Amino acid sequence: MALMHEPTAPYHSAQDALRVLETVARHTTGVTDTRLARLTGLSSERLTTLLRMLRREGYVEQGADGAYVTGAALSRLGSAQGREGALREKLQRTLDRLRDSIGAAVYISRYVDGEVTIAQYADGPATPSVNEWVDFRYSAHATALGKSLLGQLDHNGRRDHLSRHKMARLTSRTITSDKLLLSRLETQPPTVPHLDLQEYAVGTVCAAVPITAGSSVGCLALSLPVEHAHRLRQAADKLNRGAAPVLLSLAI
C-alpha cells in the first residue's frame, strides 16, 4: 500500500539523532561534541538538542572526560534477543513521560492488516483514557487517530477501508459522508495534527500526529476531557515534539 506522506519535523529529528547515534557507536572509546558536529555536519545548537534527547532516552552517556559513548538503552534495543520486550518497555516509559508532561492520556496506534489497532497507551487518574464505547476498528472516520492513519494511506487504501467500515453517526458532530472525509484527508497537510472535536464521543477531544517508520503506518494520539479543549492545540504541538523519541525507538 503506497504511503502519501512528506517527512515531518519529528521524522527529521529522528533521522538526525540516528546519524549522531551511528557516529557515537563507531567511536567505542568515546567522541566529543566538537568532533560529532564535524562528523555529522550538524550545527552545535542542533547537536546539543539531539544529545540532550539521546541522553534522556539512555541511548548515549557522557563520560567524566566529556566524551559521548553509547548507553544501556541502545544495547538493550540493539540485541536481537528480547528486543520486542525492550522496545515495548522503552515506548511505555516514553508514553508515561509524555502523559505527565502534556497532562493527557496518550496512545500509539497502528494500521495493521487493514485495521486500526491501539498498540500501547498511558493514562492515569488525572488523565483518563477514552472510553472505547464503539470499537476503534469501526470508528476511524470519527477518531483523530483513525483519521491520522487513514491520512497516511493512498486514495485506494482509504476507499478500501471505508468500503469495509460503514461511517456511523456516533455524535452530532461525526462526519458520515465519505466524500467529505476523503476530501478533508486529501487536503490535510501531514505536519498538521488531526483533531477529533467530540466526533467520537461527547465530552472528549483528541489530536493525533503521524509516526511512520519505514512502510508501517502509525500515529501518536492524545485525548482530553472537553473542559480542557482550550489546551488541545498546545497539547498537540507538544505531542508532535515528543514524537521524535518514539520514531527513534522504532527505527533502532
C-alpha positions as CSV (number, residue, x, y, z in Angstrom):
1,M,0.0,0.0,0.0
2,A,1.6,3.3,-1.1
3,L,2.1,6.0,1.5
4,M,1.3,9.6,0.8
5,H,3.3,11.4,3.4
6,E,6.1,14.0,3.5
7,P,8.6,13.8,6.3
8,T,7.5,15.8,9.4
9,A,9.8,17.6,11.9
10,P,9.9,14.6,14.3
11,Y,10.9,12.4,11.4
12,H,13.8,14.8,10.6
13,S,14.8,14.9,14.2
14,A,14.8,11.1,14.4
15,Q,16.9,10.8,11.2
16,D,19.5,13.3,12.6
17,A,19.5,11.5,16.0
18,L,20.2,8.2,14.2
19,R,23.1,9.8,12.4
20,V,24.5,11.0,15.8
21,L,24.0,7.6,17.3
22,E,25.7,5.7,14.5
23,T,28.7,8.1,14.8
24,V,28.9,7.6,18.6
25,A,28.6,3.8,18.1
26,R,31.6,3.8,15.7
27,H,33.8,5.5,18.3
28,T,33.9,2.9,21.0
29,T,36.3,4.9,23.2
30,G,34.1,8.0,23.1
31,V,33.7,11.0,20.9
32,T,33.5,14.8,21.8
33,D,30.6,17.0,20.8
34,T,33.0,19.1,18.7
35,R,34.1,16.1,16.7
36,L,30.5,14.9,16.5
37,A,29.4,18.2,15.0
38,R,32.2,18.0,12.4
39,L,31.4,14.3,11.5
40,T,27.7,14.7,11.3
41,G,27.6,18.2,9.7
42,L,25.0,19.3,12.3
43,S,25.1,22.8,13.9
44,S,26.3,22.9,17.5
45,E,22.8,24.1,18.6
46,R,21.0,21.3,16.8
47,L,23.6,18.7,18.1
48,T,23.1,20.0,21.7
49,T,19.3,19.5,21.4
50,L,19.7,16.0,20.0
51,L,22.3,14.9,22.5
52,R,20.1,16.1,25.3
53,M,17.3,13.9,23.9
54,L,19.6,10.9,23.4
55,R,21.0,11.2,27.0
56,R,17.4,11.4,28.4
57,E,16.4,8.3,26.5
58,G,19.5,6.4,27.7
59,Y,20.9,6.0,24.2
60,V,24.2,7.8,24.9
61,E,26.1,8.6,28.1
62,Q,28.7,11.3,28.7
63,G,31.9,10.2,30.4
64,A,33.9,12.2,33.0
65,D,36.1,13.4,30.2
66,G,33.0,14.9,28.4
67,A,33.2,12.3,25.5
68,Y,30.0,10.5,24.5
69,V,29.6,6.7,24.4
70,T,26.6,4.5,23.6
71,G,24.2,4.0,26.5
72,A,22.5,1.0,28.1
73,A,19.1,1.6,26.4
74,L,20.8,1.3,23.0
75,S,22.4,-2.1,23.9
76,R,19.0,-3.4,25.1
77,L,17.2,-2.4,21.9
78,G,20.1,-3.4,19.7
79,S,20.2,-7.0,20.9
80,A,18.1,-9.4,18.8
81,Q,17.2,-11.4,21.9
82,G,14.4,-9.7,23.9
83,R,14.2,-6.8,21.5
84,E,10.4,-6.8,21.4
85,G,10.1,-6.6,25.2
86,A,12.8,-4.0,25.4
87,L,11.1,-1.9,22.8
88,R,7.7,-2.2,24.5
89,E,9.2,-1.2,27.8
90,K,11.1,1.8,26.2
91,L,7.9,3.0,24.4
92,Q,5.9,2.7,27.6
93,R,8.4,4.9,29.5
94,T,8.3,7.5,26.7
95,L,4.4,7.4,26.7
96,D,4.3,7.8,30.5
97,R,6.6,10.8,30.4
98,L,4.6,12.3,27.5
99,R,1.4,11.8,29.5
100,D,2.9,13.6,32.5
101,S,4.4,16.5,30.6
102,I,1.3,17.1,28.4
103,G,-1.3,16.3,31.1
104,A,-3.3,14.0,28.8
105,A,-3.8,10.3,28.1
106,V,-1.5,9.3,25.1
107,Y,-1.7,6.4,22.7
108,I,0.4,4.7,20.0
109,S,-1.9,3.5,17.2
110,R,-1.0,1.4,14.2
111,Y,-2.7,0.4,11.0
112,V,-2.2,-3.4,10.8
113,D,-3.7,-5.7,8.1
114,G,-6.3,-3.1,7.2
115,E,-7.4,-2.4,10.7
116,V,-6.9,0.3,13.4
117,T,-5.2,-1.0,16.5
118,I,-4.1,0.6,19.8
119,A,-0.5,-0.8,20.4
120,Q,0.1,0.9,23.7
121,Y,-1.2,3.8,25.9
122,A,-0.5,5.7,29.1
123,D,-3.3,7.1,31.2
124,G,-3.8,7.8,34.9
125,P,-6.3,9.1,37.5
126,A,-5.9,12.7,36.3
127,T,-5.6,11.8,32.6
128,P,-8.3,9.2,31.9
129,S,-8.2,7.3,28.6
130,V,-11.1,7.4,26.2
131,N,-14.0,5.1,27.0
132,E,-14.0,2.8,23.8
133,W,-17.7,2.7,23.5
134,V,-17.5,1.9,19.8
135,D,-14.6,-0.4,18.7
136,F,-11.8,1.8,17.3
137,R,-11.6,-0.6,14.3
138,Y,-15.0,0.6,13.2
139,S,-14.8,4.3,14.0
140,A,-11.6,5.5,12.2
141,H,-13.8,8.2,10.4
142,A,-14.6,9.8,13.8
143,T,-11.3,9.5,15.8
144,A,-8.2,11.7,15.5
145,L,-6.0,8.6,15.4
146,G,-8.2,6.9,12.8
147,K,-8.0,10.0,10.6
148,S,-4.3,10.2,11.0
149,L,-3.8,6.6,10.0
150,L,-6.2,6.9,7.0
151,G,-4.4,10.1,6.0
152,Q,-1.2,8.2,5.6
153,L,-2.7,5.7,3.1
154,D,-3.1,6.4,-0.6
155,H,-6.6,7.1,-2.1
156,N,-7.3,3.5,-2.8
157,G,-6.3,2.4,0.7
158,R,-8.7,5.0,2.2
159,R,-11.5,3.9,-0.1
160,D,-10.9,0.2,0.7
161,H,-11.1,1.0,4.4
162,L,-14.3,3.0,4.1
163,S,-15.9,0.3,1.9
164,R,-15.3,-2.2,4.8
165,H,-16.4,0.1,7.6
166,K,-19.7,1.9,7.5
167,M,-19.4,5.6,8.6
168,A,-21.9,5.5,11.5
169,R,-23.0,8.7,13.2
170,L,-21.6,8.5,16.7
171,T,-22.3,12.0,17.8
172,S,-24.0,15.0,16.2
173,R,-20.5,16.1,15.0
174,T,-19.5,12.9,13.3
175,I,-18.7,13.2,9.6
176,T,-20.7,10.5,7.8
177,S,-20.1,11.5,4.2
178,D,-17.2,9.6,2.7
179,K,-16.8,12.3,0.1
180,L,-16.4,15.0,2.7
181,L,-14.0,12.9,4.8
182,L,-11.9,11.9,1.8
183,S,-11.6,15.5,0.6
184,R,-10.5,16.6,4.1
185,L,-7.9,13.8,4.3
186,E,-6.6,14.8,0.8
187,T,-6.1,18.4,1.8
188,Q,-4.8,18.0,5.3
189,P,-1.0,18.7,5.4
190,P,0.9,15.9,7.1
191,T,2.5,18.4,9.5
192,V,-0.9,19.5,10.9
193,P,-2.3,17.3,13.7
194,H,-5.7,15.5,13.0
195,L,-8.3,16.6,15.6
196,D,-11.5,14.9,16.9
197,L,-13.7,17.6,18.5
198,Q,-16.4,15.4,20.1
199,E,-16.8,13.4,16.9
200,Y,-16.2,10.0,18.5
201,A,-17.6,10.7,22.0
202,V,-19.4,13.6,23.6
203,G,-17.2,15.0,26.3
204,T,-13.8,14.1,24.7
205,V,-11.5,15.9,22.3
206,C,-8.4,14.3,20.7
207,A,-5.4,15.0,18.5
208,A,-3.1,12.7,16.5
209,V,0.3,13.1,14.7
210,P,1.9,10.6,12.3
211,I,4.8,8.3,13.3
212,T,5.5,6.5,10.1
213,A,8.6,4.3,10.4
214,G,9.5,2.6,7.1
215,S,6.4,1.3,5.4
216,S,4.4,0.8,8.7
217,V,1.7,3.3,9.3
218,G,1.3,4.6,12.8
219,C,0.4,7.7,14.9
220,L,0.7,9.1,18.3
221,A,-2.5,10.5,19.8
222,L,-3.8,12.2,22.9
223,S,-7.3,12.6,24.5
224,L,-8.6,15.3,26.8
225,P,-11.9,15.9,28.6
226,V,-13.9,18.6,26.7
227,E,-13.4,21.0,29.6
228,H,-9.7,21.0,28.6
229,A,-10.5,21.7,24.9
230,H,-8.7,25.1,25.2
231,R,-5.5,23.2,25.7
232,L,-5.8,20.9,22.7
233,R,-3.7,22.8,20.2
234,Q,-0.9,23.4,22.6
235,A,-1.1,19.7,23.7
236,A,-1.0,18.6,20.1
237,D,2.2,20.7,19.4
238,K,3.8,19.1,22.5
239,L,2.8,15.7,21.3
240,N,4.3,16.4,17.9
241,R,7.6,17.5,19.5
242,G,7.5,14.3,21.6
243,A,7.1,12.1,18.6
244,A,10.9,12.0,17.7
245,P,11.9,9.7,20.6
246,V,9.1,7.3,19.6
247,L,10.2,7.3,16.0
248,L,13.8,6.8,17.1
249,S,13.0,3.8,19.3
250,L,11.1,2.2,16.3
251,A,14.0,2.9,13.9
252,I,16.8,1.4,16.1
